[in-house]
Amino acid sequence: MPAPVLQWQLVAADPDRLATFYGRLFGWTITNQNALGYRQVSTGAGLGGGMWPAPPGAPSFVQLFVGVADVAAAVAQAQVLGATVIVPVTTLPDGDVMAVLADPCGVTFGVMKDVQHENV
């Protein structure tokens, strides 16, 4: 079964500054009109993403979210393979289900089931 990258997010101490920068540089449309106030990014074509505040003291980073059919099963398999859970399986207000993990080398990534679009 495929596991496509569904979206990306930039995580930084000042996501509003990022939104202004990338919006002006590339003409991306950025809105926070959603239940979480998350800065959703439309690049105009191609893969969209978002911008989120980094935890206190954390560096800025890019994070990919991979689409899976069963988030809990993907988290369990990732743990067997050496990943650690950062954000446990969570159902978001829009119905999407996600979790954030760190791979064995410490790179963080998310797994999600996009129930609105049923991409996987």
VENTA-V122018 format. One record per run of one state. SS is the DSSP state (H for helix, E for strand, C for the rest). FROM is the first residue (numbers start at 1). LEN is the number of residues. If there is no record, write none. Layout:
# VENTA-V122018
ss:SS from:FROM len:LEN
ss:SS from:FROM len:LEN
This chain:
# VENTA-V122018
ss:C from:1 len:4
ss:E from:5 len:8
ss:C from:13 len:2
ss:H from:15 len:12
ss:C from:27 len:2
ss:E from:29 len:3
ss:C from:32 len:7
ss:E from:39 len:4
ss:C from:43 len:6
ss:E from:49 len:5
ss:C from:54 len:7
ss:E from:61 len:7
ss:C from:68 len:3
ss:H from:71 len:10
ss:C from:81 len:3
ss:E from:84 len:8
ss:C from:92 len:5
ss:E from:97 len:6
ss:C from:103 len:5
ss:E from:108 len:6
ss:C from:114 len:7
